[in-house]
Amino acid sequence: MAAPPIQRVQIASFEHRNEPAPHVVYVIRVGMAGTSWEVQRRYSEFAALHAVITPPAPPAPLPPKNLAAHSLRLLRGIGGLFGASSGQHGMDEAAIEERRAGLELYLRAIVSARDDQWRLHPAFLKFLQVPNLEDFGADAASAHPTATQTDIAVRSDSTKPTRPFLPDPATLRPWSAKKPAVETNVTRPLSDAQLLQHQTDTQMRAQDAQAEQLAKILARQKQLGLAIHDELNEQTELLHHLTTDVQNTRTRMDQAQTRMARLE
């Protein structure tokens, strides 16, 4: 059964959880006409979704789970050599925030893509807990008693079961009311085909801006990775010098003990 179009998708925030094991959940806010809801997903669920809906790959890449964060954990693992800095927690938070931005870009690219194969995929709809068209029509009709006969025609029979990924009505809450779209001096003279092209171009520019933002994030992660690599090389060299000094000291102590034994 068809699903109503998604108008907005945003990863508003992320939360740390300790059960059943420490992990991070991302709070996804999904909006359609007159309603919205929140879905909480772990990164592993994003990865599972990506595996199901590919190939081909969606317009935006799925950001990697472990990059800078993994390197930071490695540094903390050898903290006995150089103590963990007080800013490492903040760097972890920054890495998670960058991943949140990348995941949001990933979802938005799917929703706004010209090709609808990803956003209409059953796995994607279930991932966002999107209601089907009949359930959505019934909810909308009950919220608007003055619905027309055409609106009533799309209502579902109340005896039909809902889809398993239908969000709990208790979790639904309306987004801030927005005024309906109005004609502008730019769109008024356009034909339907030209208006569609204008909207497409606008979306493409937005996607280009998001892709540029992701490129900056990846560049920062690369710089962080290179800095960590250089630091590890320096610590390895220090360990090598320390090992050499210890061996030289031990040799001199052995020689001194031998001389003392002769004097006795």
C-alpha positions as CSV (number, residue, x, y, z in Angstrom):
1,M,0.0,0.0,0.0
2,A,1.3,3.5,-0.9
3,A,2.6,5.8,1.7
4,P,2.0,9.5,1.9
5,P,4.9,11.8,1.0
6,I,7.4,12.7,3.7
7,Q,7.8,16.4,3.9
8,R,10.5,16.8,6.5
9,V,13.1,14.6,8.0
10,Q,15.7,15.7,10.6
11,I,18.0,14.2,13.1
12,A,17.3,16.6,15.9
13,S,19.8,15.2,18.4
14,F,21.5,12.2,19.8
15,E,21.4,10.5,23.2
16,H,23.8,8.3,25.1
17,R,22.3,5.1,26.5
18,N,23.9,2.6,28.9
19,E,21.5,-0.4,28.5
20,P,22.0,-3.1,27.4
21,A,25.5,-1.8,26.6
22,P,26.8,1.8,26.2
23,H,25.6,3.1,22.8
24,V,24.3,6.2,21.0
25,V,20.8,6.6,19.6
26,Y,19.9,9.3,17.0
27,V,16.5,11.1,17.4
28,I,14.9,11.3,13.9
29,R,12.0,13.7,13.5
30,V,9.7,12.9,10.6
31,G,7.0,15.2,9.3
32,M,4.1,14.9,6.9
33,A,1.1,17.0,6.3
34,G,-0.4,18.0,9.7
35,T,1.6,15.4,11.8
36,S,5.0,14.4,12.9
37,W,6.7,11.9,15.1
38,E,10.1,10.9,16.4
39,V,12.0,7.7,15.8
40,Q,15.1,6.6,17.7
41,R,17.7,4.5,15.8
42,R,21.2,3.3,16.5
43,Y,23.9,3.5,13.9
44,S,23.7,-0.3,13.4
45,E,20.1,0.1,12.2
46,F,21.2,2.7,9.7
47,A,23.8,0.3,8.4
48,A,21.2,-2.5,8.2
49,L,18.9,-0.3,6.3
50,H,21.7,0.7,3.9
51,A,22.5,-2.9,3.2
52,V,18.8,-3.7,2.4
53,I,18.1,-0.7,0.0
54,T,21.4,-1.0,-1.9
55,P,22.4,-1.4,-4.7
56,P,22.3,1.1,-6.2
57,A,23.6,3.4,-3.5
58,P,21.5,6.4,-2.4
59,P,22.5,9.9,-3.5
60,A,24.5,10.6,-0.3
61,P,26.9,8.2,1.3
62,L,26.3,6.5,4.7
63,P,28.9,8.1,7.0
64,P,31.4,5.6,8.6
65,K,30.8,4.5,12.1
66,N,34.4,4.4,13.3
67,L,37.0,6.8,12.1
68,A,38.2,9.5,14.3
69,A,36.5,8.0,17.4
70,H,38.3,4.7,16.9
71,S,41.6,6.5,16.7
72,L,40.9,8.4,19.9
73,R,40.0,5.2,21.7
74,L,43.3,3.8,20.6
75,L,45.1,6.8,22.0
76,R,43.3,6.4,25.3
77,G,44.3,2.7,25.4
78,I,48.0,3.7,25.6
79,G,47.2,6.6,28.0
80,G,49.9,5.4,30.3
81,L,52.5,6.9,28.0
82,F,50.8,10.2,27.5
83,G,47.8,10.9,29.7
84,A,44.4,11.3,28.2
85,S,43.7,15.0,27.6
86,S,40.8,16.7,29.1
87,G,39.5,17.5,25.6
88,Q,39.2,14.0,24.4
89,H,35.6,13.6,25.6
90,G,34.7,16.8,23.7
91,M,36.4,15.4,20.6
92,D,34.3,12.2,21.0
93,E,31.2,14.4,21.1
94,A,32.3,16.3,18.1
95,A,32.8,13.0,16.2
96,I,29.3,11.9,17.1
97,E,27.9,15.3,16.0
98,E,29.7,15.0,12.7
99,R,28.2,11.5,12.2
100,R,24.7,12.9,13.1
101,A,25.1,15.5,10.4
102,G,26.2,12.9,7.9
103,L,23.2,10.6,8.8
104,E,20.8,13.5,8.5
105,L,22.2,14.3,5.0
106,Y,21.9,10.6,4.1
107,L,18.2,10.6,5.0
108,R,17.4,14.0,3.4
109,A,19.1,12.9,0.2
110,I,16.8,9.9,0.0
111,V,13.7,11.9,0.7
112,S,14.5,14.6,-1.9
113,A,16.1,12.4,-4.6
114,R,14.5,12.4,-8.1
115,D,14.5,8.6,-8.1
116,D,11.9,7.4,-5.5
117,Q,13.2,3.8,-5.3
118,W,14.9,4.4,-2.0
119,R,12.2,6.5,-0.2
120,L,9.4,4.1,-1.3
121,H,11.4,1.0,-0.3
122,P,9.4,-0.9,2.4
123,A,12.5,-1.1,4.6
124,F,12.9,2.7,4.5
125,L,9.3,3.3,5.3
126,K,9.5,0.8,8.2
127,F,12.7,2.4,9.4
128,L,11.0,5.8,9.7
129,Q,7.7,4.2,10.9
130,V,5.7,5.8,8.1
131,P,2.0,5.0,8.1
132,N,0.4,3.7,4.9
133,L,-1.9,5.9,2.9
134,E,-5.2,4.5,4.2
135,D,-4.1,4.8,7.8
136,F,-2.9,8.3,7.2
137,G,-6.1,9.2,5.4
138,A,-8.2,8.0,8.3
139,D,-6.1,9.9,10.9
140,A,-6.3,13.1,8.8
141,A,-10.1,12.8,8.3
142,S,-10.7,12.4,12.0
143,A,-8.5,15.5,12.7
144,H,-10.5,17.5,10.0
145,P,-14.3,16.8,10.3
146,T,-15.0,19.0,7.3
147,A,-13.1,16.7,4.9
148,T,-14.6,16.4,1.4
149,Q,-16.0,13.2,-0.1
150,T,-12.8,12.8,-2.0
151,D,-10.9,12.8,1.3
152,I,-13.3,10.3,2.8
153,A,-12.8,8.0,-0.1
154,V,-9.2,7.4,0.9
155,R,-10.1,6.5,4.5
156,S,-9.4,3.0,5.6
157,D,-11.9,0.6,7.1
158,S,-11.5,0.7,10.8
159,T,-11.5,-3.1,11.0
160,K,-8.3,-3.4,8.8
161,P,-5.1,-4.0,10.7
162,T,-2.5,-1.3,10.7
163,R,1.0,-1.8,9.3
164,P,3.6,-3.0,11.7
165,F,5.6,0.2,11.4
166,L,2.7,2.6,12.0
167,P,3.9,5.0,14.8
168,D,2.1,5.0,18.1
169,P,-0.5,7.8,18.0
170,A,0.5,8.7,21.5
171,T,3.9,9.7,20.1
172,L,2.6,11.8,17.2
173,R,2.5,15.5,17.7
174,P,1.9,18.3,15.2
175,W,4.8,20.4,13.9
176,S,4.5,24.1,14.1
177,A,1.8,25.3,11.8
178,K,3.0,26.6,8.5
179,K,1.3,28.8,6.0
180,P,0.4,27.2,2.7
181,A,2.7,27.8,-0.2
182,V,1.9,31.0,-2.2
183,E,2.8,32.1,-5.6
184,T,5.8,34.4,-6.0
185,N,7.0,36.7,-8.7
186,V,9.4,33.9,-9.7
187,T,6.9,31.0,-9.8
188,R,3.8,32.8,-11.0
189,P,4.7,33.0,-14.7
190,L,6.0,29.4,-14.8
191,S,4.1,26.5,-16.4
192,D,3.7,23.2,-14.5
193,A,6.8,21.7,-16.2
194,Q,8.8,24.9,-15.5
195,L,7.7,24.9,-11.9
196,L,8.7,21.3,-11.5
197,Q,12.1,22.1,-13.0
198,H,12.4,25.1,-10.7
199,Q,11.7,23.0,-7.6
200,T,14.1,20.3,-8.8
201,D,16.9,22.9,-9.3
202,T,16.2,24.3,-5.8
203,Q,16.4,20.8,-4.3
204,M,19.6,20.1,-6.2
205,R,21.2,23.3,-4.9
206,A,20.2,22.3,-1.4
207,Q,21.8,18.8,-1.9
208,D,24.9,20.4,-3.3
209,A,25.2,22.6,-0.2
210,Q,24.7,19.5,2.0
211,A,27.3,17.6,0.1
212,E,29.7,20.5,0.5
213,Q,29.1,20.5,4.2
214,L,29.7,16.7,4.3
215,A,33.0,17.2,2.4
216,K,34.1,19.7,5.0
217,I,33.3,17.2,7.8
218,L,35.2,14.5,6.1
219,A,38.2,16.8,5.6
220,R,38.3,17.6,9.3
221,Q,38.1,13.9,10.1
222,K,41.0,13.3,7.8
223,Q,43.1,16.0,9.4
224,L,42.3,14.6,12.8
225,G,43.3,11.1,11.7
226,L,46.6,12.4,10.3
227,A,47.3,14.3,13.5
228,I,46.7,11.1,15.5
229,H,48.9,9.1,13.1
230,D,51.8,11.6,13.6
231,E,51.4,11.5,17.4
232,L,51.5,7.7,17.4
233,N,54.7,7.8,15.3
234,E,56.3,10.2,17.8
235,Q,55.3,8.0,20.7
236,T,56.7,4.9,19.0
237,E,60.0,6.7,18.4
238,L,60.1,7.7,22.1
239,L,59.5,4.1,23.1
240,H,62.4,3.0,20.9
241,H,64.8,5.5,22.5
242,L,63.6,4.5,26.0
243,T,64.2,0.8,25.3
244,T,67.7,1.6,24.0
245,D,68.5,3.7,27.1
246,V,67.2,0.9,29.4
247,Q,69.4,-1.6,27.7
248,N,72.5,0.6,27.9
249,T,71.9,1.3,31.6
250,R,71.5,-2.4,32.3
251,T,74.8,-3.1,30.5
252,R,76.7,-0.5,32.5
253,M,75.2,-1.9,35.8
254,D,76.3,-5.4,34.9
255,Q,79.8,-4.1,34.2
256,A,79.9,-2.2,37.5
257,Q,78.8,-5.3,39.4
258,T,81.5,-7.4,37.7
259,R,84.2,-4.8,38.8
260,M,82.9,-4.7,42.3
261,A,83.1,-8.5,42.5
262,R,86.7,-8.4,41.4
263,L,87.6,-5.8,44.1
264,E,86.1,-8.0,46.7
